[in-house]
Amino acid sequence: MKGKRKTISVGPIASGSRHARYIKQCGWDRERPCRQSTVQPSCSNLPNENDSLIAFWIDLPIAIRLLILALLGIVIGAVSNDLIYRVAYFPRPIGPWKKPPENAPARKLSDRVPIIGWVGLSRESSIHGRGYWIRPLLIEIGCAVAFPLLYWLETQTGLLLPQAFQVPIEIAKYEPWLTVAFAVHLVMVSIMVVATFIDFDEQTIPDILTLPGTIFALVMASITPNVFLPVQVANLNPIPIVFCLPNPLAAKWTGGFGFCVGITMWTGWCLALLLFDRRLIMRRGFAKAIEFYIASIRRDCNWQLLLGIWFAGLIGIRIVFGIGGPNWIGLLTSLIGMAAGGGVVWAVRVVGSVVLRKEAMGFGDVTLMAMVGAFIGWHGAVMAFFLAPIAAIGIVLVVFIITRDSALPFGPYLCAGTILVIVGWDRLINGWMIPNLAMFMPLGGFVVLLVLSILGIMAVLLMMIRFIKERVLGIE
């Protein structure tokens, strides 16, 4: 017999309740025509079949949609393979679109055909390494299979909706919203594919991937909060998982306080990109360390680009704040998700580095999770971070036993944790996280207490790991 699932249902909600007023303010209580239905239920203020692009896409037969996504997956896989070797810290001339090494056989036109071209390029194994062509081939096949499957899961099965809405008529009603969310996730997943394999190769994640990805997520969230996945609060229709949930939206978030928070999140992210991915060299004292630190910033031409991005972001935030409504709530949700995702990893990085006396996580992991938080919000980003070790533990143990190398990249497992959150969204977020958040103290205090507790537990565990490695296993 299955146990009953936790909910935060509190019975029918009066029209004057804080949650109901919040939903009405954002326009999520308006009636929408629902596909494959003759009734007119109260739906979210989401994209519908009157939106031409979404209507055109949904009207296509499902087999055609899946085929298009499979072909798109092949193309994105091919582009990903090119970027994996092009934007890495140490670029390599691997791939049909790069200039071949001088001692390589002549390239053929068929080499540029996705998937099968890599079979032909196997003739360069003596240059790039035995079997080097297998991974790129599998990446293109994997994208061709994974993208249609992800679309089917997100838009056709209803598994991302609350349980009460996992019926055909409700799935059809929310399909336009979930289609928009899938399109945004497709961009995120494509970036994560490139970041994953660069991190496997070099244990770095280039900012040229995560910085544009974060900005894209912020822009999309400012257009509509329906880029975020659905959550149900207090027996109402599903709404996007905005930052304040499970608490109602307080008036301060749509006023000067919320604007200051948004500016602070944005400025903090830009400063982190400029300042925190550097080291203080203390060999010649603190004064010289600061001098060298400032000199390294000046030598880095990216500071001018970051200054321009920061200033443009301030203008954008002010414009969206002036528009207000769902646009501002969506942007603020993305900004807070960005800060929470990056902040959790940064805190773990600091604690781990102090306890282990070496860099525990790279700054690329910080920017990666900041991007994830901007895409899926702080709830999903925090959940993804704590699911990452589950995704990693089997692989990490096997690799450590074989190679005795404890310095393994964590970025790929952060990406895997993010996928697990999306796939298990209803059970993890609707079924566990939101109800448990609602049971505890006000949101802010609970999050602070949770983070501090986890960091304390992690510090103790890392000290135990260091003791076992150094004193028992004799590993430095």
Sine and cosine of phi, psi and omega as CSV:
sin_phi,cos_phi,sin_psi,cos_psi,sin_omega,cos_omega
0.00,0.00,0.77,-0.63,-0.06,-1.00
-0.97,0.24,0.65,-0.76,0.07,-1.00
-0.96,0.28,0.44,-0.90,0.00,-1.00
-0.96,0.28,0.64,-0.77,-0.02,-1.00
-0.99,0.15,0.61,-0.80,0.04,-1.00
-0.92,0.39,0.66,-0.75,0.14,-0.99
-0.70,-0.71,0.19,-0.98,0.08,-1.00
-0.90,-0.44,0.47,0.89,0.03,-1.00
-0.91,0.42,0.69,-0.72,0.01,-1.00
-0.80,-0.60,0.44,0.90,-0.02,-1.00
1.00,0.08,-0.05,-1.00,-0.01,-1.00
-0.86,0.52,0.63,-0.77,-0.06,-1.00
-0.99,-0.14,0.80,-0.61,0.03,-1.00
-0.92,0.40,0.53,-0.85,-0.06,-1.00
-0.89,0.46,-0.33,0.94,0.00,-1.00
-1.00,-0.09,0.06,1.00,-0.02,-1.00
-0.92,0.38,0.33,-0.95,-0.06,-1.00
-0.90,0.43,-0.66,0.75,0.03,-1.00
-0.89,0.45,-0.69,0.72,-0.03,-1.00
-0.91,0.42,-0.65,0.76,0.03,-1.00
-0.90,0.44,-0.63,0.77,0.02,-1.00
-0.89,0.46,-0.71,0.70,0.00,-1.00
-0.90,0.43,-0.63,0.78,0.03,-1.00
-0.92,0.39,-0.64,0.77,0.01,-1.00
-0.86,0.50,-0.62,0.78,-0.03,-1.00
-1.00,0.10,-0.09,1.00,0.01,-1.00
0.99,0.15,0.29,0.96,-0.05,-1.00
-1.00,0.03,0.14,0.99,0.03,-1.00
-0.95,-0.30,0.08,1.00,-0.07,-1.00
-0.97,0.26,0.48,-0.88,0.02,-1.00
-0.98,0.18,0.63,-0.78,0.01,-1.00
-0.75,-0.66,0.62,-0.79,0.11,-0.99
-0.92,0.40,0.71,-0.70,-0.10,-1.00
-0.94,-0.34,0.71,-0.70,-0.06,-1.00
-0.91,0.42,0.62,-0.78,0.05,-1.00
0.87,0.49,0.56,0.83,-0.02,-1.00
-0.54,-0.84,0.58,-0.82,0.03,-1.00
-0.99,-0.15,-0.08,1.00,0.01,-1.00
-1.00,-0.07,0.20,-0.98,-0.01,-1.00
-0.82,-0.57,0.94,0.34,-0.03,-1.00
-0.95,0.31,0.26,-0.97,0.04,-1.00
-0.97,0.23,0.90,-0.44,-0.07,-1.00
-0.90,-0.44,0.14,-0.99,0.06,-1.00
-0.95,0.31,0.32,-0.95,0.08,-1.00
-0.99,0.16,0.95,0.31,-0.08,-1.00
-0.90,-0.44,0.15,-0.99,0.09,-1.00
-0.86,0.51,0.58,-0.81,0.00,-1.00
-0.70,-0.71,-0.12,-0.99,-0.11,-0.99
-0.94,0.35,-0.17,0.98,0.09,-1.00
-0.98,0.20,-0.25,0.97,0.11,-0.99
-0.98,0.21,0.89,-0.46,-0.27,-0.96
-0.85,0.52,-0.73,0.69,-0.06,-1.00
-0.92,0.40,-0.70,0.72,0.01,-1.00
-0.91,0.41,-0.65,0.76,0.01,-1.00
-0.88,0.47,-0.70,0.72,0.01,-1.00
-0.87,0.49,-0.68,0.73,-0.04,-1.00
-0.92,0.40,-0.74,0.67,-0.07,-1.00
-0.93,0.38,-0.49,0.87,0.00,-1.00
-0.96,0.29,-0.27,0.96,0.06,-1.00
-0.93,0.37,0.55,-0.83,0.10,-1.00
-0.85,0.53,0.58,-0.82,-0.08,-1.00
-0.87,0.50,-0.56,0.83,0.02,-1.00
-0.90,0.44,-0.63,0.78,0.02,-1.00
-0.92,0.39,-0.66,0.75,0.02,-1.00
-0.88,0.47,-0.69,0.73,-0.01,-1.00
-0.92,0.39,-0.61,0.79,0.04,-1.00
-0.90,0.43,-0.69,0.73,0.03,-1.00
-0.87,0.50,-0.67,0.74,0.00,-1.00
-0.93,0.37,-0.56,0.83,0.07,-1.00
-0.90,0.43,-0.69,0.72,0.04,-1.00
-0.91,0.42,-0.66,0.75,0.06,-1.00
-0.89,0.46,-0.60,0.80,0.04,-1.00
-0.88,0.47,-0.63,0.77,0.04,-1.00
-0.89,0.46,-0.70,0.72,-0.01,-1.00
-0.90,0.43,-0.73,0.69,0.00,-1.00
-0.90,0.43,-0.59,0.80,0.07,-1.00
-0.89,0.47,-0.65,0.76,0.03,-1.00
-0.91,0.41,-0.68,0.73,0.04,-1.00
-0.91,0.42,-0.63,0.77,0.02,-1.00
-0.88,0.47,-0.69,0.72,0.03,-1.00
-0.86,0.51,-0.65,0.76,0.02,-1.00
-0.90,0.43,-0.69,0.73,-0.04,-1.00
-0.94,0.33,-0.55,0.83,0.00,-1.00
-0.83,0.56,-0.64,0.77,-0.02,-1.00
-0.99,-0.11,-0.23,0.97,-0.05,-1.00
-1.00,-0.01,-0.69,0.72,-0.09,-1.00
-0.99,-0.12,0.06,1.00,0.06,-1.00
-0.90,0.44,0.33,-0.94,0.02,-1.00
-0.88,0.47,-0.58,0.82,0.08,-1.00
-0.89,-0.45,1.00,0.03,-0.03,-1.00
-0.88,0.47,0.53,-0.85,0.02,-1.00
-0.76,-0.65,0.56,-0.83,-0.05,-1.00
-0.99,0.17,0.82,0.58,0.00,-1.00
-0.96,-0.28,0.78,-0.62,0.03,-1.00
0.79,-0.62,0.44,-0.90,-0.09,-1.00
-0.95,0.30,-0.27,0.96,-0.05,-1.00
-0.99,-0.16,0.02,1.00,0.02,-1.00
-0.98,-0.18,0.38,-0.93,0.05,-1.00
-0.91,0.41,0.82,-0.57,-0.06,-1.00
-0.94,0.34,0.43,-0.90,0.10,-0.99
-0.86,0.50,0.39,-0.92,-0.07,-1.00
-0.88,0.48,-0.55,0.83,-0.05,-1.00
-1.00,-0.05,0.19,0.98,-0.01,-1.00
-1.00,0.06,0.50,-0.87,0.10,-0.99
-0.89,0.46,0.37,-0.93,-0.01,-1.00
-0.88,0.48,0.62,-0.78,0.02,-1.00
-0.97,0.23,0.48,-0.88,0.03,-1.00
-0.91,-0.42,0.37,-0.93,0.04,-1.00
-0.88,0.48,-0.57,0.82,-0.02,-1.00
-0.93,0.38,-0.31,0.95,0.01,-1.00
-0.91,0.42,-0.39,0.92,-0.05,-1.00
-1.00,0.02,-0.02,1.00,0.06,-1.00
-0.98,0.18,0.83,-0.55,-0.02,-1.00
-0.82,0.57,0.50,-0.87,0.02,-1.00
0.93,0.36,-0.94,0.35,-0.10,-1.00
-0.94,0.35,-0.39,0.92,0.03,-1.00
-0.89,0.46,-0.52,0.85,0.00,-1.00
-0.94,0.34,-0.44,0.90,0.08,-1.00
-0.90,0.43,-0.68,0.73,0.05,-1.00
-0.91,0.41,-0.60,0.80,-0.02,-1.00
-0.96,0.29,-0.07,1.00,0.08,-1.00
-0.88,0.48,-0.27,0.96,0.02,-1.00
-0.93,0.37,-0.22,0.98,0.04,-1.00
-1.00,-0.07,0.24,0.97,-0.04,-1.00
-0.87,0.49,-0.53,0.85,0.00,-1.00
-0.92,0.40,-0.33,0.95,-0.01,-1.00
-1.00,-0.09,-0.73,0.68,-0.13,-0.99
-0.99,-0.14,-0.17,0.99,-0.01,-1.00
0.89,-0.45,0.54,-0.84,-0.04,-1.00
-0.89,0.46,0.77,-0.63,0.05,-1.00
0.95,0.31,0.25,0.97,-0.04,-1.00
-0.86,0.51,-0.46,0.89,-0.11,-0.99
-0.98,0.18,-0.23,0.97,-0.08,-1.00
-0.93,0.36,-0.70,0.71,-0.03,-1.00
-0.88,0.47,-0.76,0.65,0.04,-1.00
-0.85,0.52,-0.62,0.79,0.02,-1.00
-0.89,0.46,-0.70,0.72,-0.01,-1.00
-0.93,0.37,-0.54,0.84,0.05,-1.00
-0.89,0.46,-0.69,0.72,-0.02,-1.00
-0.93,0.36,-0.65,0.76,0.06,-1.00
-0.91,0.41,-0.68,0.74,-0.02,-1.00
-0.88,0.47,-0.67,0.74,0.04,-1.00
-0.91,0.41,-0.62,0.79,0.00,-1.00
-0.90,0.43,-0.50,0.86,0.01,-1.00
-1.00,0.02,-0.66,0.75,-0.15,-0.99
-0.95,0.32,-0.63,0.78,-0.08,-1.00
-0.91,0.42,-0.73,0.69,0.09,-1.00
-0.88,0.47,-0.62,0.79,0.02,-1.00
-0.90,0.44,-0.66,0.75,0.01,-1.00
-0.91,0.42,-0.64,0.77,0.04,-1.00
-0.89,0.46,-0.71,0.70,0.01,-1.00
-0.86,0.51,-0.71,0.71,-0.02,-1.00
-0.90,0.44,-0.72,0.70,-0.13,-0.99
-0.97,0.25,-0.57,0.82,-0.17,-0.98
-0.92,-0.39,-0.35,0.94,-0.14,-0.99
-0.94,-0.34,-0.44,0.90,-0.10,-0.99
-1.00,-0.01,-0.41,0.91,-0.07,-1.00
0.98,0.22,0.11,0.99,-0.07,-1.00
-0.94,0.35,-0.28,0.96,0.04,-1.00
-1.00,0.01,-0.18,0.98,0.04,-1.00
-1.00,0.07,0.39,-0.92,0.13,-0.99
-0.83,0.55,0.46,-0.89,-0.14,-0.99
-0.81,0.58,-0.63,0.78,-0.04,-1.00
-0.91,0.42,-0.29,0.96,-0.06,-1.00
-0.96,-0.29,0.16,0.99,-0.02,-1.00
-1.00,0.01,0.82,0.57,0.06,-1.00
-0.79,-0.61,0.43,-0.90,-0.14,-0.99
-0.79,0.61,-0.69,0.72,-0.07,-1.00
-0.91,0.41,-0.59,0.81,0.01,-1.00
-0.97,0.25,-0.60,0.80,0.05,-1.00
-0.87,0.50,-0.69,0.72,0.03,-1.00
-0.90,0.44,-0.62,0.79,-0.01,-1.00
-0.89,0.45,-0.67,0.74,-0.08,-1.00
-1.00,-0.07,0.07,1.00,0.00,-1.00
-0.86,0.51,-0.67,0.75,0.03,-1.00
-0.86,0.52,-0.70,0.71,0.05,-1.00
-0.86,0.51,-0.77,0.64,-0.05,-1.00
-0.92,0.40,-0.44,0.90,0.08,-1.00
-0.92,0.40,-0.68,0.74,0.06,-1.00
-0.89,0.46,-0.71,0.70,0.01,-1.00
-0.87,0.49,-0.66,0.75,0.02,-1.00
-0.88,0.47,-0.68,0.73,-0.02,-1.00
-0.86,0.51,-0.65,0.76,0.03,-1.00
-0.94,0.35,-0.65,0.76,0.03,-1.00
-0.90,0.44,-0.53,0.85,0.01,-1.00
-0.87,0.49,-0.65,0.76,0.05,-1.00
-0.91,0.41,-0.71,0.70,0.00,-1.00
-0.87,0.49,-0.72,0.70,-0.02,-1.00
-0.90,0.43,-0.63,0.77,0.02,-1.00
-0.87,0.49,-0.67,0.74,0.05,-1.00
-0.91,0.41,-0.65,0.76,-0.02,-1.00
-0.91,0.41,-0.53,0.85,0.05,-1.00
-0.87,0.49,-0.74,0.67,-0.01,-1.00
-0.90,0.43,-0.72,0.69,-0.03,-1.00
-0.88,0.48,-0.63,0.78,-0.03,-1.00
-0.86,0.51,-0.75,0.66,-0.12,-0.99
-0.99,0.15,-0.43,0.90,0.16,-0.99
-0.92,0.38,-0.64,0.77,0.02,-1.00
-0.92,0.40,-0.62,0.78,0.09,-1.00
-0.88,0.48,-0.65,0.76,-0.08,-1.00
-0.97,0.25,-0.68,0.74,-0.20,-0.98
-0.81,-0.59,-0.08,1.00,-0.08,-1.00
0.84,0.54,0.64,0.77,0.12,-0.99
-0.64,-0.76,0.43,-0.90,0.12,-0.99
-0.78,-0.62,0.93,-0.37,-0.09,-1.00
-0.91,0.41,0.64,-0.77,0.07,-1.00
-0.90,0.45,-0.39,0.92,-0.02,-1.00
-0.91,0.41,-0.26,0.97,0.10,-1.00
-1.00,-0.03,-0.79,0.61,-0.15,-0.99
-0.98,0.22,-0.51,0.86,-0.01,-1.00
-0.91,0.41,-0.80,0.60,0.07,-1.00
-0.88,0.47,-0.57,0.82,0.02,-1.00
-0.89,0.45,-0.67,0.75,0.02,-1.00
-0.90,0.43,-0.70,0.71,0.00,-1.00
-0.89,0.45,-0.66,0.75,0.04,-1.00
-0.86,0.51,-0.70,0.71,0.00,-1.00
-0.89,0.46,-0.66,0.75,0.01,-1.00
-0.90,0.43,-0.67,0.75,0.01,-1.00
-0.90,0.44,-0.71,0.70,-0.01,-1.00
-0.90,0.43,-0.63,0.77,0.02,-1.00
-0.92,0.40,-0.51,0.86,0.02,-1.00
-0.97,0.24,-0.34,0.94,0.08,-1.00
-0.98,0.21,-0.69,0.72,0.03,-1.00
-0.36,-0.93,0.69,-0.72,0.09,-1.00
-0.95,0.30,-0.08,1.00,-0.01,-1.00
-0.97,0.26,0.10,0.99,0.20,-0.98
-0.96,0.26,-0.26,0.96,0.02,-1.00
-1.00,-0.03,0.50,-0.87,-0.08,-1.00
-0.97,0.24,0.32,-0.95,-0.16,-0.99
-0.99,0.16,0.50,-0.86,0.11,-0.99
-0.61,-0.79,0.52,-0.85,0.00,-1.00
-0.95,-0.32,0.76,-0.65,0.02,-1.00
-0.81,-0.58,0.83,-0.56,0.17,-0.99
0.83,0.56,0.77,0.64,0.11,-0.99
0.90,0.43,0.23,0.97,0.03,-1.00
-1.00,-0.04,0.13,-0.99,0.08,-1.00
-0.89,0.46,0.43,-0.90,0.05,-1.00
-0.85,0.53,0.63,-0.78,0.09,-1.00
-0.76,-0.65,0.31,-0.95,0.06,-1.00
-0.87,0.48,0.55,-0.84,-0.06,-1.00
-0.98,0.18,0.98,0.17,0.00,-1.00
-0.98,0.21,0.22,-0.97,-0.25,-0.97
-0.87,0.49,-0.52,0.85,-0.15,-0.99
-0.98,0.18,-0.31,0.95,-0.11,-0.99
-0.90,0.43,0.61,-0.79,0.22,0.98
-1.00,0.06,0.04,1.00,0.06,-1.00
-0.97,0.23,0.50,-0.87,0.13,-0.99
-0.91,0.41,0.31,-0.95,0.01,-1.00
-0.97,0.24,0.89,-0.46,0.05,-1.00
-0.98,0.20,0.49,-0.87,-0.06,-1.00
-0.87,0.49,-0.47,0.88,-0.06,-1.00
-0.89,0.45,-0.44,0.90,-0.04,-1.00
-0.95,0.30,-0.36,0.93,0.04,-1.00
-0.99,-0.15,0.10,1.00,0.02,-1.00
-0.91,-0.42,-0.44,-0.90,-0.07,-1.00
-0.88,0.48,-0.58,0.82,0.01,-1.00
-0.88,0.47,-0.74,0.67,0.01,-1.00
-0.89,0.46,-0.62,0.78,0.03,-1.00
-0.89,0.45,-0.69,0.73,0.02,-1.00
-0.90,0.44,-0.63,0.78,0.05,-1.00
-0.89,0.46,-0.71,0.70,0.01,-1.00
-0.87,0.49,-0.70,0.71,0.03,-1.00
-0.89,0.45,-0.65,0.76,0.01,-1.00
-0.90,0.43,-0.69,0.73,0.01,-1.00
-0.88,0.48,-0.70,0.71,-0.03,-1.00
-0.91,0.40,-0.73,0.69,-0.01,-1.00
-0.90,0.43,-0.64,0.77,0.03,-1.00
-0.88,0.47,-0.64,0.77,0.02,-1.00
-0.91,0.42,-0.70,0.72,0.00,-1.00
-0.90,0.43,-0.67,0.74,0.04,-1.00
-0.91,0.42,-0.61,0.79,0.03,-1.00
-0.88,0.48,-0.68,0.73,0.02,-1.00
-0.89,0.46,-0.55,0.83,-0.05,-1.00
-0.99,0.14,-0.64,0.77,-0.22,-0.98
-0.96,-0.27,-0.58,0.81,-0.25,-0.97
-1.00,0.06,-0.29,0.96,0.01,-1.00
-1.00,0.01,0.69,0.72,0.00,-1.00
-0.62,-0.79,0.23,-0.97,-0.04,-1.00
-0.84,-0.55,0.59,-0.81,0.13,-0.99
-1.00,0.07,0.86,-0.52,0.01,-1.00
-0.99,-0.10,0.96,-0.29,-0.19,-0.98
-0.99,-0.11,0.13,0.99,-0.10,-0.99
-0.88,0.48,-0.49,0.87,-0.04,-1.00
-0.94,-0.34,0.36,0.93,0.05,-1.00
0.99,-0.15,0.23,-0.97,-0.09,-1.00
-0.92,0.39,-0.67,0.74,-0.04,-1.00
-0.87,0.49,-0.72,0.69,0.02,-1.00
-0.92,0.40,-0.57,0.82,0.02,-1.00
-0.88,0.48,-0.69,0.72,0.04,-1.00
-0.90,0.43,-0.66,0.76,0.01,-1.00
-0.87,0.49,-0.73,0.68,0.02,-1.00
-0.91,0.41,-0.59,0.81,-0.02,-1.00
-0.90,0.44,-0.73,0.68,0.01,-1.00
-0.91,0.41,-0.62,0.78,0.02,-1.00
-0.89,0.45,-0.60,0.80,0.01,-1.00
-0.91,0.40,-0.55,0.84,0.05,-1.00
-0.93,0.37,-0.68,0.73,-0.01,-1.00
-0.91,0.42,-0.58,0.81,0.00,-1.00
-0.94,0.33,-0.41,0.91,-0.04,-1.00
-0.99,0.15,0.93,-0.37,-0.04,-1.00
-0.93,0.38,-0.21,0.98,-0.03,-1.00
-0.94,0.34,-0.28,0.96,-0.04,-1.00
-0.89,0.45,-0.56,0.83,0.03,-1.00
-0.93,0.36,-0.64,0.77,0.06,-1.00
-0.89,0.45,-0.70,0.71,0.00,-1.00
-0.90,0.44,-0.60,0.80,0.05,-1.00
-0.89,0.46,-0.67,0.74,0.04,-1.00
-0.91,0.42,-0.66,0.75,0.03,-1.00
-0.90,0.44,-0.68,0.74,0.02,-1.00
-0.87,0.50,-0.73,0.69,-0.04,-1.00
-0.91,0.41,-0.69,0.72,0.03,-1.00
-0.89,0.46,-0.60,0.80,0.03,-1.00
-0.91,0.42,-0.64,0.77,0.05,-1.00
-0.86,0.50,-0.68,0.73,0.02,-1.00
-0.90,0.45,-0.71,0.71,0.00,-1.00
-0.88,0.48,-0.68,0.73,0.00,-1.00
-0.89,0.46,-0.66,0.75,0.01,-1.00
-0.90,0.43,-0.64,0.77,0.01,-1.00
-0.90,0.43,-0.74,0.68,-0.03,-1.00
-0.92,0.40,-0.62,0.79,0.05,-1.00
-0.87,0.49,-0.62,0.78,0.04,-1.00
-0.91,0.41,-0.57,0.82,0.06,-1.00
-0.93,0.37,-0.67,0.74,0.07,-1.00
0.95,0.32,-0.33,-0.95,0.05,-1.00
0.88,0.48,-0.51,-0.86,-0.02,-1.00
-0.86,0.51,-0.51,0.86,-0.01,-1.00
-0.89,0.46,-0.72,0.70,0.02,-1.00
-0.93,0.36,-0.65,0.76,0.01,-1.00
-0.88,0.47,-0.66,0.75,0.03,-1.00
-0.89,0.45,-0.72,0.70,0.00,-1.00
-0.90,0.43,-0.68,0.73,0.00,-1.00
-0.91,0.42,-0.60,0.80,0.08,-1.00
-0.87,0.49,-0.68,0.73,0.00,-1.00
-0.92,0.38,-0.66,0.75,0.02,-1.00
-0.90,0.44,-0.69,0.72,0.01,-1.00
-0.93,0.37,-0.61,0.79,0.09,-1.00
-0.88,0.48,-0.66,0.75,0.04,-1.00
-0.87,0.49,-0.72,0.69,-0.01,-1.00
-0.92,0.39,-0.65,0.76,-0.02,-1.00
-0.93,0.36,-0.72,0.69,-0.01,-1.00
-0.87,0.49,-0.76,0.65,0.02,-1.00
-0.93,0.36,-0.60,0.80,-0.06,-1.00
-0.92,0.40,-0.64,0.77,0.01,-1.00
-0.89,0.45,-0.72,0.70,-0.01,-1.00
-0.93,0.38,-0.62,0.79,0.02,-1.00
-0.90,0.44,-0.67,0.74,0.03,-1.00
-0.89,0.46,-0.68,0.73,0.05,-1.00
-0.90,0.44,-0.61,0.79,0.02,-1.00
-0.88,0.47,-0.70,0.72,-0.01,-1.00
-0.91,0.41,-0.77,0.64,-0.03,-1.00
-0.89,0.47,-0.71,0.70,-0.01,-1.00
-0.89,0.45,-0.63,0.78,-0.01,-1.00
-0.92,0.39,-0.62,0.79,0.01,-1.00
-0.93,0.37,-0.71,0.71,-0.07,-1.00
-0.95,0.30,-0.70,0.71,-0.06,-1.00
-1.00,0.09,-0.20,0.98,0.00,-1.00
0.88,0.47,0.50,0.87,0.16,-0.99
-0.32,-0.95,0.28,-0.96,-0.08,-1.00
-0.88,0.47,0.87,-0.50,-0.07,-1.00
-0.99,0.11,-0.65,0.76,0.01,-1.00
-0.64,-0.77,0.57,-0.82,0.01,-1.00
-0.98,0.22,0.34,-0.94,0.03,-1.00
-0.93,0.38,-0.38,0.93,0.09,-1.00
-0.88,0.48,-0.54,0.84,0.07,-1.00
-0.91,0.41,-0.57,0.82,0.03,-1.00
-0.90,0.43,-0.77,0.64,-0.03,-1.00
-0.92,0.39,-0.53,0.85,0.04,-1.00
-0.90,0.44,-0.74,0.68,-0.03,-1.00
-0.96,0.29,-0.45,0.89,0.13,-0.99
-0.89,0.45,-0.66,0.75,0.05,-1.00
-0.90,0.44,-0.70,0.72,0.01,-1.00
-0.87,0.49,-0.70,0.72,0.03,-1.00
-0.88,0.48,-0.60,0.80,0.04,-1.00
-0.91,0.40,-0.52,0.85,0.00,-1.00
-0.98,0.19,-0.70,0.71,-0.17,-0.98
-0.89,-0.46,0.04,1.00,0.03,-1.00
1.00,0.04,0.21,-0.98,-0.11,-0.99
-0.95,0.32,-0.52,0.85,0.01,-1.00
-0.86,0.50,-0.77,0.63,-0.02,-1.00
-0.92,0.39,-0.61,0.79,-0.03,-1.00
-0.91,0.41,-0.69,0.72,0.01,-1.00
-0.90,0.43,-0.68,0.74,0.03,-1.00
-0.89,0.46,-0.66,0.75,0.00,-1.00
-0.89,0.46,-0.63,0.78,-0.01,-1.00
-0.88,0.47,-0.66,0.75,-0.05,-1.00
-1.00,0.10,-0.21,0.98,0.14,-0.99
-1.00,0.05,-0.34,0.94,-0.06,-1.00
-0.84,0.55,-0.69,0.72,0.03,-1.00
-0.88,0.48,-0.53,0.85,0.04,-1.00
-0.90,0.43,-0.65,0.76,0.03,-1.00
-0.93,0.35,-0.42,0.91,-0.14,-0.99
-1.00,-0.10,-0.44,0.90,-0.29,-0.96
-0.85,0.52,-0.68,0.74,-0.02,-1.00
-0.90,0.44,-0.73,0.68,-0.02,-1.00
-0.91,0.41,-0.69,0.72,-0.04,-1.00
-0.88,0.48,-0.69,0.72,-0.01,-1.00
-0.90,0.45,-0.69,0.72,0.00,-1.00
-0.89,0.45,-0.72,0.70,-0.02,-1.00
-0.91,0.42,-0.64,0.77,-0.01,-1.00
-0.91,0.41,-0.66,0.76,0.01,-1.00
-0.90,0.44,-0.62,0.79,-0.05,-1.00
-0.98,0.22,-0.73,0.69,-0.15,-0.99
-0.97,-0.24,-0.27,0.96,-0.10,-0.99
0.86,0.51,0.39,0.92,0.01,-1.00
-0.99,-0.15,0.92,-0.39,-0.03,-1.00
-1.00,0.01,-0.13,0.99,-0.01,-1.00
-1.00,-0.01,1.00,0.10,-0.04,-1.00
-0.95,-0.32,0.60,-0.80,0.00,-1.00
-0.93,0.37,0.63,-0.78,-0.01,-1.00
-0.98,-0.20,-0.30,0.96,-0.03,-1.00
-0.81,0.58,-0.72,0.69,0.00,-1.00
-0.86,0.52,-0.55,0.84,-0.03,-1.00
-0.99,0.17,-0.47,0.89,0.18,-0.98
-0.89,0.45,-0.65,0.76,0.06,-1.00
-0.90,0.43,-0.68,0.73,0.02,-1.00
-0.90,0.44,-0.64,0.77,0.06,-1.00
-0.88,0.47,-0.61,0.79,0.04,-1.00
-0.90,0.44,-0.69,0.73,0.04,-1.00
-0.89,0.45,-0.64,0.76,0.04,-1.00
-0.88,0.48,-0.61,0.79,0.03,-1.00
-0.90,0.43,-0.70,0.71,-0.01,-1.00
-0.90,0.43,-0.72,0.70,-0.03,-1.00
-0.90,0.43,-0.64,0.77,-0.03,-1.00
-0.97,-0.23,0.50,0.87,-0.15,-0.99
-0.81,0.59,-0.78,0.63,-0.09,-1.00
-0.89,0.45,-0.71,0.70,-0.04,-1.00
-0.94,0.35,-0.65,0.76,-0.09,-1.00
-0.98,0.20,-0.70,0.71,-0.11,-0.99
-1.00,-0.06,-0.83,0.56,0.02,-1.00
-0.93,0.38,-0.62,0.78,-0.12,-0.99
-1.00,0.02,-0.36,0.93,-0.07,-1.00
-0.79,-0.61,-0.84,0.55,-0.18,-0.98
-0.93,0.36,-0.78,0.62,-0.04,-1.00
-0.89,0.46,-0.72,0.69,0.05,-1.00
-0.87,0.50,-0.64,0.77,-0.01,-1.00
-0.95,0.32,-0.58,0.81,0.10,-0.99
-0.88,0.48,-0.67,0.75,-0.04,-1.00
-0.92,0.39,-0.40,0.91,-0.04,-1.00
-0.98,0.18,-0.35,0.94,-0.12,-0.99
-0.99,-0.15,-0.29,-0.96,-0.06,-1.00
-0.92,0.40,0.10,-0.99,0.05,-1.00
-0.77,0.63,0.51,-0.86,-0.23,-0.97
-0.78,0.63,-0.78,0.63,-0.09,-1.00
-0.87,0.49,-0.73,0.68,-0.01,-1.00
-0.89,0.46,-0.62,0.78,0.00,-1.00
-0.91,0.42,-0.69,0.73,-0.03,-1.00
-0.90,0.43,-0.69,0.72,0.01,-1.00
-0.88,0.47,-0.72,0.69,0.02,-1.00
-0.88,0.47,-0.67,0.74,0.01,-1.00
-0.88,0.48,-0.74,0.68,-0.03,-1.00
-0.90,0.45,-0.71,0.70,0.00,-1.00
-0.89,0.45,-0.65,0.76,0.02,-1.00
-0.90,0.44,-0.70,0.72,-0.02,-1.00
-0.91,0.42,-0.65,0.76,0.01,-1.00
-0.91,0.42,-0.62,0.78,0.04,-1.00
-0.91,0.42,-0.71,0.70,0.04,-1.00
-0.88,0.47,-0.66,0.75,-0.02,-1.00
-0.91,0.42,-0.63,0.78,0.01,-1.00
-0.88,0.48,-0.68,0.73,0.02,-1.00
-0.90,0.44,-0.71,0.71,0.00,-1.00
-0.89,0.46,-0.66,0.75,0.00,-1.00
-0.92,0.40,-0.59,0.80,0.07,-1.00
-0.90,0.45,-0.64,0.77,0.05,-1.00
-0.90,0.43,-0.67,0.75,0.01,-1.00
-0.89,0.46,-0.69,0.73,0.00,-1.00
-0.90,0.44,-0.64,0.77,0.02,-1.00
-0.88,0.47,-0.71,0.70,-0.03,-1.00
-0.90,0.43,-0.69,0.72,-0.03,-1.00
-0.91,0.42,-0.69,0.72,-0.11,-0.99
-0.99,0.13,-0.66,0.76,-0.12,-0.99
-1.00,-0.06,-0.52,0.85,-0.05,-1.00
-0.99,-0.12,-0.79,0.62,-0.05,-1.00
-1.00,0.03,-0.27,0.96,0.01,-1.00
0.94,0.33,0.49,0.87,-0.01,-1.00
-0.98,-0.19,0.80,-0.60,0.03,-1.00
-0.99,0.13,0.00,0.00,0.00,0.00
